[in-house]
Amino acid sequence: MAWKPTDIADQTGRTFVITGANGGLGTETTKVLAGKGATVIMACRNAAKAQPIADAIPGDVRVAALDLADLASVRAFAEQQGEFDVLINNAGLMNIPFSRTADGFETQFGVNHLGHFALTGLLLDKITDRVVTLASIAHKQTPKLWIDDLNYENRRYQRNLAYAQAKLANLMFGRELQRRLTEAGSPKKSYAVHPGVSATDLFARTETVLDRVSKPFIKLIGHPPAKAAHSTLFAATDPTADPTVYWGPNKWMQSQGPVEPCPSSAISRNPELQRRLWEESERMTGISYKF
């Protein structure tokens, strides 16, 4: 029988931090966890915009400011947090025009990967249970990981490949973090998941004509945000979930369906590239993990 949110045990006494929780999958995840008794901290770039959303969700839901495009904000957020159970790296940008973060990173890579890499490293000693990082089926769209030019200093910017690279980095980060936790003898776990395809606001921020036409098409091939959040919820709460498995829907080219083990690209499984990405991420962010 397929896993479903009703299988989640009572989460009273547990605290979850969810990045980008003010829309799409983040909001759906927050609703379910709060409904199960958890305390949820919605870590959002625009706290004022997030507060009415939090107020409309029954349960213990709080808002905290976090801008993943600014490492100073990441550090400030991390310093304000006490001990909690689960970090869900959910926030993301997709196929946006070229720009750079406050720290000079290409924005899709900077927000989707480097911001979460820094955040997780700064919070790791405060996390008691696990980290869940959202990747994407789009990780398969890039032919390689440009490990020597992750920041688009010496190549032409292609927004779709930039997104694919960032989501590939999410997947590789989740796996490398688990490897390092295991090597250190830590009981903490790291999961990489994907949501399939869902008509969230990600498809309305490209500043192209696709913003107006993509959602109806996505609704045809994908599944609703509430179902797309299942892989996140499963990895965040199920005590039997294997952290070495890439979890997500596996039907219709992984666009929809129940939570299952999923295949991923050969690049994403390359341990040497995972190690090099980790080292480059430490160098770029200035954050070194302590296990």
KEVODO-701547 format. One record per atom (N, C-alpha, C): x, y, z; residue in three letters; atom name. Coordinates in steps of 0.05 Angstrom, whole numbers. Example, Ala and Ser with C-alpha at 12.3 -4.5 7.8 and 13.67 -1.06 7.14 Angstrom:
KEVODO-701547
       x       y       z  residu  atome
     264    -114     156     ALA      N
     246     -90     156     ALA     CA
     264     -66     156     ALA      C
     257     -45     142     SER      N
     273     -21     143     SER     CA
     258       1     157     SER      C
END
This chain:
KEVODO-701547
       x       y       z  residu  atome
      17     -24       0     MET      N
       0       0       0     MET     CA
      18      25       0     MET      C
      11      45     -16     ALA      N
      27      69     -19     ALA     CA
      26      85       7     ALA      C
      49      98      13     TRP      N
      51     115      36     TRP     CA
      33     139      32     TRP      C
      21     149      54     LYS      N
       5     173      53     LYS     CA
       8     189      79     LYS      C
       2     215      79     PRO      N
       6     231     103     PRO     CA
      -9     221     128     PRO      C
     -31     207     124     THR      N
     -45     196     148     THR     CA
     -28     176     162     THR      C
      -6     166     149     ASP      N
      12     147     162     ASP     CA
      31     161     182     ASP      C
      32     187     181     ILE      N
      51     202     198     ILE     CA
      42     200     227     ILE      C
      60     193     245     ALA      N
      54     191     273     ALA     CA
      51     219     285     ALA      C
      41     220     309     ASP      N
      38     245     323     ASP     CA
      66     259     325     ASP      C
      67     284     318     GLN      N
      93     299     318     GLN     CA
      94     319     341     GLN      C
      77     317     360     THR      N
      78     335     383     THR     CA
     105     334     397     THR      C
     116     358     402     GLY      N
     142     359     415     GLY     CA
     165     361     395     GLY      C
     160     358     369     ARG      N
     180     360     349     ARG     CA
     178     386     334     ARG      C
     202     397     326     THR      N
     203     423     313     THR     CA
     216     419     285     THR      C
     204     431     265     PHE      N
     213     430     237     PHE     CA
     219     458     227     PHE      C
     241     462     215     VAL      N
     248     487     201     VAL     CA
     245     482     171     VAL      C
     228     498     158     ILE      N
     223     494     129     ILE     CA
     230     520     114     ILE      C
     249     519      96     THR      N
     255     543      80     THR     CA
     235     546      58     THR      C
     229     571      52     GLY      N
     210     577      30     GLY     CA
     182     566      36     GLY      C
     173     568      61     ALA      N
     148     555      68     ALA     CA
     123     572      63     ALA      C
     127     595      51     ASN      N
     104     613      46     ASN     CA
      90     609      20     ASN      C
      95     586       7     GLY      N
      80     580     -18     GLY     CA
      86     552     -27     GLY      C
      69     542     -45     GLY      N
      74     517     -58     GLY     CA
      78     493     -39     GLY      C
      98     478     -44     LEU      N
     103     453     -29     LEU     CA
     109     460       1     LEU      C
     123     483       5     GLY      N
     129     490      33     GLY     CA
     105     494      50     GLY      C
      85     508      38     THR      N
      60     512      53     THR     CA
      45     486      58     THR      C
      44     469      37     GLU      N
      30     443      40     GLU     CA
      44     426      62     GLU      C
      70     426      62     THR      N
      85     411      82     THR     CA
      80     422     110     THR      C
      79     449     112     THR      N
      74     462     138     THR     CA
      46     454     148     THR      C
      26     454     131     LYS      N
      -1     448     139     LYS     CA
      -2     420     152     LYS      C
      10     400     138     VAL      N
       8     373     148     VAL     CA
      23     369     174     VAL      C
      47     380     176     LEU      N
      63     377     200     LEU     CA
      50     391     224     LEU      C
      40     415     220     ALA      N
      26     429     241     ALA     CA
       1     414     250     ALA      C
     -13     402     230     GLY      N
     -36     386     236     GLY     CA
     -30     361     252     GLY      C
      -5     352     251     LYS      N
       3     329     266     LYS     CA
      15     337     293     LYS      C
      13     362     300     GLY      N
      22     371     326     GLY     CA
      50     383     328     GLY      C
      64     384     305     ALA      N
      91     395     305     ALA     CA
      92     425     308     ALA      C
     114     435     317     THR      N
     120     464     315     THR     CA
     135     468     289     THR      C
     125     487     273     VAL      N
     138     492     247     VAL     CA
     148     521     246     VAL      C
     173     523     239     ILE      N
     185     550     234     ILE     CA
     187     554     204     ILE      C
     171     573     194     MET      N
     171     580     166     MET     CA
     194     600     161     MET      C
     215     591     149     ALA      N
     238     608     144     ALA     CA
     235     620     116     ALA      C
     229     646     115     CYS      N
     221     658      89     CYS     CA
     235     685      85     CYS      C
     240     691      60     ARG      N
     254     716      53     ARG     CA
     237     740      61     ARG      C
     211     739      56     ASN      N
     193     761      63     ASN     CA
     175     753      86     ASN      C
     184     759     110     ALA      N
     169     750     134     ALA     CA
     141     763     135     ALA      C
     139     788     126     ALA      N
     113     801     127     ALA     CA
      93     787     108     ALA      C
     102     778      85     LYS      N
      85     764      67     LYS     CA
      78     736      77     LYS      C
      96     724      92     ALA      N
      92     697     102     ALA     CA
      73     696     127     ALA      C
      72     718     142     GLN      N
      57     718     167     GLN     CA
      27     712     163     GLN      C
      13     725     144     PRO      N
     -15     718     140     PRO     CA
     -19     688     133     PRO      C
      -1     677     118     ILE      N
      -3     649     111     ILE     CA
       0     632     136     ILE      C
      19     638     153     ALA      N
      23     624     178     ALA     CA
      -1     626     196     ALA      C
     -12     650     197     ASP      N
     -36     655     214     ASP     CA
     -60     639     206     ASP      C
     -61     632     180     ALA      N
     -84     617     170     ALA     CA
     -81     586     174     ALA      C
     -58     578     184     ILE      N
     -53     549     187     ILE     CA
     -57     542     217     ILE      C
     -76     525     224     PRO      N
     -80     518     252     PRO     CA
     -55     504     264     PRO      C
     -49     510     288     GLY      N
     -26     497     302     GLY     CA
      -4     517     309     GLY      C
      18     507     317     ASP      N
      41     523     326     ASP     CA
      59     529     302     ASP      C
      53     550     288     VAL      N
      68     558     264     VAL     CA
      80     586     268     VAL      C
     106     587     264     ARG      N
     120     612     268     ARG     CA
     135     621     243     ARG      C
     140     646     241     VAL      N
     154     657     217     VAL     CA
     181     669     226     VAL      C
     201     664     210     ALA      N
     228     676     215     ALA     CA
     239     685     188     ALA      C
     253     708     188     ALA      N
     265     718     164     ALA     CA
     290     703     156     ALA      C
     291     695     131     LEU      N
     315     681     120     LEU     CA
     317     687      90     LEU      C
     338     700      82     ASP      N
     343     706      54     ASP     CA
     367     689      45     ASP      C
     362     667      30     LEU      N
     383     649      22     LEU     CA
     402     661       1     LEU      C
     394     684      -9     ALA      N
     411     698     -28     ALA     CA
     431     717     -15     ALA      C
     432     716      12     ASP      N
     450     733      27     ASP     CA
     461     717      51     ASP      C
     487     711      50     LEU      N
     499     694      71     LEU     CA
     498     708      98     LEU      C
     497     735      99     ALA      N
     494     748     124     ALA     CA
     467     742     137     ALA      C
     446     741     121     SER      N
     420     733     130     SER     CA
     419     704     140     SER      C
     433     687     125     VAL      N
     435     658     133     VAL     CA
     448     656     160     VAL      C
     470     670     164     ARG      N
     484     669     190     ARG     CA
     466     680     212     ARG      C
     452     702     207     ALA      N
     435     714     228     ALA     CA
     412     695     235     ALA      C
     400     682     215     PHE      N
     379     663     221     PHE     CA
     389     640     238     PHE      C
     412     629     230     ALA      N
     424     606     244     ALA     CA
     430     612     273     ALA      C
     440     636     278     GLU      N
     447     645     305     GLU     CA
     422     647     323     GLU      C
     399     653     311     GLN      N
     375     656     327     GLN     CA
     361     630     334     GLN      C
     369     608     321     GLN      N
     355     583     325     GLN     CA
     366     567     349     GLN      C
     348     555     364     GLY      N
     356     536     384     GLY     CA
     356     508     373     GLY      C
     357     488     390     GLU      N
     356     460     380     GLU     CA
     329     453     368     GLU      C
     330     439     346     PHE      N
     305     430     333     PHE     CA
     310     403     320     PHE      C
     289     391     309     ASP      N
     291     363     300     ASP     CA
     298     360     271     ASP      C
     284     375     253     VAL      N
     286     369     224     VAL     CA
     289     396     209     VAL      C
     308     396     191     LEU      N
     311     418     172     LEU     CA
     302     409     145     LEU      C
     284     424     132     ILE      N
     274     418     106     ILE     CA
     283     440      87     ILE      C
     302     433      70     ASN      N
     313     452      50     ASN     CA
     295     452      26     ASN      C
     274     469      27     ASN      N
     253     468       7     ASN     CA
     253     491     -13     ASN      C
     263     515      -4     ALA      N
     261     539     -21     ALA     CA
     276     535     -47     ALA      C
     267     549     -68     GLY      N
     280     547     -93     GLY     CA
     271     568    -114     GLY      C
     288     572    -134     LEU      N
     282     589    -157     LEU     CA
     286     572    -182     LEU      C
     271     577    -203     MET      N
     273     561    -227     MET     CA
     273     578    -252     MET      C
     293     574    -269     ASN      N
     294     585    -296     ASN     CA
     291     615    -297     ASN      C
     303     629    -278     ILE      N
     301     658    -277     ILE     CA
     323     671    -294     ILE      C
     320     696    -302     PRO      N
     341     710    -317     PRO     CA
     366     712    -300     PRO      C
     389     717    -313     PHE      N
     414     718    -300     PHE     CA
     415     741    -279     PHE      C
     425     734    -256     SER      N
     430     754    -235     SER     CA
     449     742    -215     SER      C
     459     758    -197     ARG      N
     477     748    -176     ARG     CA
     466     755    -148     ARG      C
     473     738    -129     THR      N
     464     743    -101     THR     CA
     481     765     -89     THR      C
     474     771     -64     ALA      N
     489     791     -49     ALA     CA
     519     784     -47     ALA      C
     525     759     -48     ASP      N
     553     749     -45     ASP     CA
     566     744     -72     ASP      C
     552     750     -94     GLY      N
     564     747    -120     GLY     CA
     560     720    -134     GLY      C
     543     704    -123     PHE      N
     538     677    -135     PHE     CA
     516     679    -156     PHE      C
     518     663    -177     GLU      N
     496     661    -196     GLU     CA
     472     653    -180     GLU      C
     449     667    -184     THR      N
     428     665    -165     THR     CA
     415     638    -162     THR      C
     410     623    -183     GLN      N
     398     597    -180     GLN     CA
     416     578    -164     GLN      C
     442     578    -170     PHE      N
     460     561    -155     PHE     CA
     464     572    -127     PHE      C
     465     598    -125     GLY      N
     469     611     -99     GLY     CA
     446     606     -79     GLY      C
     421     608     -89     VAL      N
     398     604     -71     VAL     CA
     392     574     -67     VAL      C
     389     560     -90     ASN      N
     380     532     -88     ASN     CA
     401     515     -73     ASN      C
     426     519     -80     HIS      N
     447     501     -68     HIS     CA
     463     515     -46     HIS      C
     478     536     -53     LEU      N
     497     547     -34     LEU     CA
     484     558      -9     LEU      C
     461     571     -12     GLY      N
     447     581      11     GLY     CA
     439     559      30     GLY      C
     429     537      19     HIS      N
     422     514      36     HIS     CA
     446     500      47     HIS      C
     468     498      31     PHE      N
     492     486      41     PHE     CA
     502     501      65     PHE      C
     503     528      64     ALA      N
     512     544      86     ALA     CA
     493     541     110     ALA      C
     468     543     105     LEU      N
     448     541     126     LEU     CA
     450     514     141     LEU      C
     452     492     126     THR      N
     454     466     139     THR     CA
     479     464     156     THR      C
     502     474     145     GLY      N
     527     473     160     GLY     CA
     526     488     186     GLY      C
     514     512     185     LEU      N
     512     529     209     LEU     CA
     493     518     230     LEU      C
     473     502     220     LEU      N
     453     491     239     LEU     CA
     458     462     247     LEU      C
     478     449     236     LEU      N
     480     420     239     LEU     CA
     482     411     268     LEU      C
     496     427     285     ASP      N
     498     419     313     ASP     CA
     472     423     328     ASP      C
     453     438     316     LYS      N
     427     443     329     LYS     CA
     405     423     320     LYS      C
     411     409     298     ILE      N
     391     390     287     ILE     CA
     394     363     301     ILE      C
     373     353     312     THR      N
     375     328     327     THR     CA
     368     303     311     THR      C
     354     306     289     ASP      N
     345     283     274     ASP     CA
     354     281     245     ASP      C
     345     299     228     ARG      N
     351     295     199     ARG     CA
     348     321     183     ARG      C
     359     319     159     VAL      N
     358     341     139     VAL     CA
     345     329     114     VAL      C
     326     344     103     VAL      N
     314     336      78     VAL     CA
     318     358      57     VAL      C
     330     350      35     THR      N
     336     370      14     THR     CA
     321     363     -12     THR      C
     307     383     -22     LEU      N
     291     378     -47     LEU     CA
     308     382     -72     LEU      C
     310     360     -87     ALA      N
     323     361    -113     ALA     CA
     301     363    -134     ALA      C
     305     352    -158     SER      N
     285     354    -179     SER     CA
     292     334    -201     SER      C
     271     326    -216     ILE      N
     277     310    -240     ILE     CA
     293     326    -260     ILE      C
     293     352    -257     ALA      N
     308     369    -276     ALA     CA
     338     365    -273     ALA      C
     347     351    -252     HIS      N
     376     347    -249     HIS     CA
     387     330    -272     HIS      C
     369     315    -286     LYS      N
     378     298    -308     LYS     CA
     383     314    -334     LYS      C
     375     339    -334     GLN      N
     376     355    -358     GLN     CA
     404     367    -364     GLN      C
     421     366    -345     THR      N
     448     376    -349     THR     CA
     467     354    -357     THR      C
     483     358    -378     PRO      N
     502     336    -387     PRO     CA
     526     333    -369     PRO      C
     531     353    -352     LYS      N
     554     351    -334     LYS     CA
     551     371    -311     LYS      C
     569     368    -292     LEU      N
     571     388    -271     LEU     CA
     596     404    -276     LEU      C
     593     430    -282     TRP      N
     616     447    -288     TRP     CA
     631     454    -262     TRP      C
     645     434    -252     ILE      N
     657     438    -225     ILE     CA
     677     460    -224     ILE      C
     690     467    -247     ASP      N
     710     488    -248     ASP     CA
     698     515    -255     ASP      C
     672     516    -259     ASP      N
     658     542    -266     ASP     CA
     629     541    -256     ASP      C
     626     534    -231     LEU      N
     599     532    -219     LEU     CA
     585     559    -219     LEU      C
     601     581    -218     ASN      N
     589     607    -215     ASN     CA
     586     623    -240     ASN      C
     588     610    -263     TYR      N
     583     623    -289     TYR     CA
     602     647    -293     TYR      C
     627     643    -289     GLU      N
     647     664    -294     GLU     CA
     657     662    -323     GLU      C
     657     638    -335     ASN      N
     671     634    -361     ASN     CA
     654     619    -381     ASN      C
     627     620    -378     ARG      N
     610     607    -397     ARG     CA
     584     622    -400     ARG      C
     571     617    -422     ARG      N
     546     631    -427     ARG     CA
     524     621    -409     ARG      C
     508     639    -398     TYR      N
     486     632    -380     TYR     CA
     463     620    -396     TYR      C
     454     597    -388     GLN      N
     430     584    -399     GLN     CA
     412     577    -374     GLN      C
     390     591    -372     ARG      N
     375     589    -348     ARG     CA
     365     561    -341     ARG      C
     358     545    -362     ASN      N
     349     518    -356     ASN     CA
     372     500    -346     ASN      C
     396     504    -358     LEU      N
     419     488    -348     LEU     CA
     428     498    -321     LEU      C
     425     524    -315     ALA      N
     432     534    -289     ALA     CA
     414     522    -268     ALA      C
     389     519    -274     TYR      N
     370     506    -255     TYR     CA
     377     477    -252     TYR      C
     382     463    -274     ALA      N
     389     435    -273     ALA     CA
     414     430    -256     ALA      C
     434     448    -260     GLN      N
     459     445    -245     GLN     CA
     453     449    -215     GLN      C
     436     469    -208     ALA      N
     430     474    -180     ALA     CA
     416     451    -167     ALA      C
     397     438    -182     LYS      N
     382     416    -171     LYS     CA
     400     391    -170     LYS      C
     418     387    -189     LEU      N
     437     366    -187     LEU     CA
     454     369    -162     LEU      C
     462     394    -157     ALA      N
     478     400    -133     ALA     CA
     462     393    -108     ALA      C
     436     399    -107     ASN      N
     420     392     -84     ASN     CA
     420     361     -79     ASN      C
     417     346    -100     LEU      N
     417     317     -98     LEU     CA
     444     307     -88     LEU      C
     466     317    -101     MET      N
     493     308     -93     MET     CA
     499     316     -64     MET      C
     491     340     -56     PHE      N
     495     349     -29     PHE     CA
     481     331      -9     PHE      C
     456     324     -14     GLY      N
     441     307       4     GLY     CA
     456     280       8     GLY      C
     466     269     -14     ARG      N
     480     244     -13     ARG     CA
     507     246       1     ARG      C
     522     267      -5     GLU      N
     548     270       7     GLU     CA
     546     276      37     GLU      C
     525     291      45     LEU      N
     521     297      73     LEU     CA
     515     270      88     LEU      C
     499     253      76     GLN      N
     494     227      89     GLN     CA
     519     211      91     GLN      C
     536     211      70     ARG      N
     561     195      71     ARG     CA
     578     205      94     ARG      C
     581     231      97     ARG      N
     598     243     117     ARG     CA
     586     239     145     ARG      C
     560     240     148     LEU      N
     548     234     174     LEU     CA
     553     205     182     LEU      C
     550     187     163     THR      N
     556     158     169     THR     CA
     585     154     176     THR      C
     603     167     161     GLU      N
     632     164     166     GLU     CA
     639     175     194     GLU      C
     625     195     203     ALA      N
     630     207     229     ALA     CA
     617     192     252     ALA      C
     601     172     245     GLY      N
     586     157     266     GLY     CA
     563     172     277     GLY      C
     552     191     262     SER      N
     530     207     272     SER     CA
     503     192     267     SER      C
     485     194     285     PRO      N
     458     182     281     PRO     CA
     440     199     264     PRO      C
     449     224     258     LYS      N
     432     242     241     LYS     CA
     431     231     213     LYS      C
     410     239     199     LYS      N
     406     229     171     LYS     CA
     402     252     152     LYS      C
     410     246     127     SER      N
     406     266     105     SER     CA
     392     253      82     SER      C
     370     265      74     TYR      N
     354     254      52     TYR     CA
     353     273      28     TYR      C
     354     262       4     ALA      N
     348     277     -20     ALA     CA
     322     266     -32     ALA      C
     304     284     -38     VAL      N
     278     276     -49     VAL     CA
     271     294     -73     VAL      C
     252     285     -88     HIS      N
     241     303    -109     HIS     CA
     211     301    -109     HIS      C
     197     323    -117     PRO      N
     168     324    -114     PRO     CA
     153     316    -139     PRO      C
     168     308    -161     GLY      N
     154     304    -186     GLY     CA
     149     331    -199     GLY      C
     127     334    -213     VAL      N
     119     358    -226     VAL     CA
      93     369    -215     VAL      C
      93     394    -207     SER      N
      69     406    -196     SER     CA
      67     435    -203     SER      C
      43     445    -206     ALA      N
      39     473    -215     ALA     CA
      41     493    -192     ALA      C
      65     496    -182     THR      N
      70     515    -160     THR     CA
      79     542    -173     THR      C
      85     561    -156     ASP      N
      93     588    -165     ASP     CA
     121     587    -179     ASP      C
     135     565    -176     LEU      N
     161     563    -191     LEU     CA
     157     568    -221     LEU      C
     134     560    -231     PHE      N
     128     562    -259     PHE     CA
     117     590    -267     PHE      C
     118     609    -249     ALA      N
     107     635    -255     ALA     CA
     127     658    -250     ALA      C
     153     650    -249     ARG      N
     173     670    -242     ARG     CA
     196     672    -262     ARG      C
     192     662    -286     THR      N
     213     661    -305     THR     CA
     216     687    -321     THR      C
     196     705    -318     GLU      N
     194     730    -332     GLU     CA
     194     726    -363     GLU      C
     181     705    -371     THR      N
     177     699    -400     THR     CA
     147     692    -404     THR      C
     140     687    -429     VAL      N
     112     680    -435     VAL     CA
     104     654    -421     VAL      C
     124     638    -413     LEU      N
     118     612    -399     LEU     CA
     104     617    -373     LEU      C
     107     640    -361     ASP      N
      94     646    -336     ASP     CA
      63     645    -339     ASP      C
      53     650    -363     ARG      N
      24     651    -368     ARG     CA
      13     624    -379     ARG      C
      30     609    -391     VAL      N
      20     585    -405     VAL     CA
      28     558    -393     VAL      C
      48     559    -375     SER      N
      59     533    -366     SER     CA
      42     519    -345     SER      C
      28     535    -328     LYS      N
      13     522    -306     LYS     CA
      -8     503    -316     LYS      C
     -25     510    -336     PRO      N
     -45     491    -346     PRO     CA
     -33     465    -356     PRO      C
     -10     468    -371     PHE      N
       3     444    -381     PHE     CA
      14     427    -358     PHE      C
      27     440    -339     ILE      N
      38     425    -316     ILE     CA
      17     410    -301     ILE      C
      -7     422    -299     LYS      N
     -29     409    -285     LYS     CA
     -37     383    -298     LYS      C
     -34     382    -325     LEU      N
     -41     358    -340     LEU     CA
     -22     335    -335     LEU      C
       4     341    -334     ILE      N
      24     320    -331     ILE     CA
      32     314    -303     ILE      C
      28     333    -285     GLY      N
      37     330    -258     GLY     CA
      15     323    -238     GLY      C
      21     330    -213     HIS      N
       0     325    -192     HIS     CA
      -1     350    -174     HIS      C
     -22     353    -158     PRO      N
     -26     376    -142     PRO     CA
      -4     380    -121     PRO      C
       1     405    -112     PRO      N
      22     410     -92     PRO     CA
      19     393     -67     PRO      C
      -6     388     -59     ALA      N
     -10     372     -34     ALA     CA
       2     344     -38     ALA      C
      -1     332     -62     LYS      N
      11     306     -67     LYS     CA
      41     308     -72     LYS      C
      49     329     -85     ALA      N
      77     333     -91     ALA     CA
      94     335     -65     ALA      C
      81     343     -44     ALA      N
      95     346     -18     ALA     CA
      99     320      -4     ALA      C
      87     298     -14     HIS      N
      88     272       0     HIS     CA
     117     262       4     HIS      C
     134     265     -16     SER      N
     161     255     -13     SER     CA
     176     270       9     SER      C
     172     296      11     THR      N
     184     311      32     THR     CA
     174     302      59     THR      C
     148     299      62     LEU      N
     136     291      87     LEU     CA
     145     263      95     LEU      C
     146     245      76     PHE      N
     156     218      82     PHE     CA
     184     218      93     PHE      C
     202     232      79     ALA      N
     230     232      87     ALA     CA
     234     247     114     ALA      C
     217     267     119     ALA      N
     219     283     143     ALA     CA
     208     269     168     ALA      C
     191     249     165     THR      N
     177     238     188     THR     CA
     179     208     191     THR      C
     184     193     170     ASP      N
     182     164     172     ASP     CA
     208     152     184     ASP      C
     206     138     207     PRO      N
     230     127     220     PRO     CA
     243     105     204     PRO      C
     229      93     184     THR      N
     240      71     169     THR     CA
     252      80     142     THR      C
     249     106     135     ALA      N
     259     115     109     ALA     CA
     289     112     107     ALA      C
     299     100      86     ASP      N
     327      96      81     ASP     CA
     340     121      70     ASP      C
     359     133      83     PRO      N
     371     158      73     PRO     CA
     389     154      49     PRO      C
     395     130      42     THR      N
     412     125      18     THR     CA
     395     123      -7     THR      C
     368     125      -4     VAL      N
     350     123     -27     VAL     CA
     341     151     -35     VAL      C
     339     155     -61     TYR      N
     328     180     -72     TYR     CA
     297     176     -74     TYR      C
     282     190     -58     TRP      N
     253     185     -56     TRP     CA
     238     206     -72     TRP      C
     216     196     -85     GLY      N
     198     213    -100     GLY     CA
     179     197    -116     GLY      C
     161     211    -130     PRO      N
     142     197    -148     PRO     CA
     157     185    -172     PRO      C
     147     162    -182     ASN      N
     162     148    -202     ASN     CA
     145     141    -227     ASN      C
     121     153    -229     LYS      N
     103     147    -251     LYS     CA
     105     169    -272     LYS      C
      98     163    -297     TRP      N
      98     183    -319     TRP     CA
     124     199    -319     TRP      C
     146     184    -322     MET      N
     173     196    -323     MET     CA
     179     212    -297     MET      C
     170     202    -275     GLN      N
     174     213    -248     GLN     CA
     159     239    -244     GLN      C
     139     244    -259     SER      N
     124     269    -256     SER     CA
     102     268    -235     SER      C
      93     243    -228     GLN      N
      72     240    -209     GLN     CA
      72     212    -198     GLN      C
      55     207    -178     GLY      N
      52     180    -167     GLY     CA
      59     179    -137     GLY      C
      57     156    -125     PRO      N
      64     153     -96     PRO     CA
      94     154     -92     PRO      C
     102     157     -67     VAL      N
     130     159     -60     VAL     CA
     143     132     -63     VAL      C
     165     131     -79     GLU      N
     179     106     -84     GLU     CA
     209     112     -87     GLU      C
     226      92     -86     PRO      N
     254      96     -93     PRO     CA
     256     103    -123     PRO      C
     273     123    -129     CYS      N
     275     133    -156     CYS     CA
     303     131    -167     CYS      C
     306     127    -193     PRO      N
     333     128    -205     PRO     CA
     342     157    -208     PRO      C
     367     160    -211     SER      N
     378     187    -216     SER     CA
     401     185    -236     SER      C
     411     207    -246     SER      N
     432     207    -266     SER     CA
     458     196    -256     SER      C
     475     186    -274     ALA      N
     501     175    -267     ALA     CA
     518     197    -254     ALA      C
     516     222    -263     ILE      N
     532     243    -252     ILE     CA
     525     246    -222     ILE      C
     500     245    -215     SER      N
     491     249    -187     SER     CA
     502     228    -169     SER      C
     509     205    -180     ARG      N
     519     183    -163     ARG     CA
     550     181    -162     ARG      C
     563     200    -175     ASN      N
     592     200    -176     ASN     CA
     604     210    -150     ASN      C
     617     192    -134     PRO      N
     627     200    -108     PRO     CA
     649     221    -109     PRO      C
     666     220    -130     GLU      N
     687     239    -132     GLU     CA
     676     267    -138     GLU      C
     656     269    -155     LEU      N
     643     295    -160     LEU     CA
     628     305    -136     LEU      C
     616     287    -121     GLN      N
     603     295     -96     GLN     CA
     623     308     -77     GLN      C
     646     296     -74     ARG      N
     667     306     -56     ARG     CA
     677     333     -66     ARG      C
     681     335     -92     ARG      N
     692     361    -103     ARG     CA
     671     383    -101     ARG      C
     646     376    -105     LEU      N
     625     397    -102     LEU     CA
     624     406     -73     LEU      C
     627     388     -54     TRP      N
     627     395     -26     TRP     CA
     650     414     -20     TRP      C
     673     408     -30     GLU      N
     697     424     -25     GLU     CA
     694     452     -37     GLU      C
     683     453     -62     GLU      N
     678     479     -75     GLU     CA
     658     495     -60     GLU      C
     637     482     -49     SER      N
     616     495     -34     SER     CA
     627     507      -8     SER      C
     644     492       5     GLU      N
     657     503      29     GLU     CA
     674     528      22     GLU      C
     689     526       0     ARG      N
     706     548      -8     ARG     CA
     690     573     -15     ARG      C
     668     569     -30     MET      N
     652     592     -39     MET     CA
     637     605     -16     MET      C
     627     589       3     THR      N
     611     600      24     THR     CA
     628     608      49     THR      C
     651     595      51     GLY      N
     667     599      76     GLY     CA
     657     584      99     GLY      C
     639     565      94     ILE      N
     627     548     115     ILE     CA
     640     520     115     ILE      C
     652     513     137     SER      N
     664     486     140     SER     CA
     647     471     161     SER      C
     639     447     153     TYR      N
     622     430     170     TYR     CA
     639     418     193     TYR      C
     626     415     216     LYS      N
     638     402     239     LYS     CA
     621     378     247     LYS      C
     632     354     243     PHE      N
     616     330     248     PHE     CA
     623     318     276     PHE      C
END
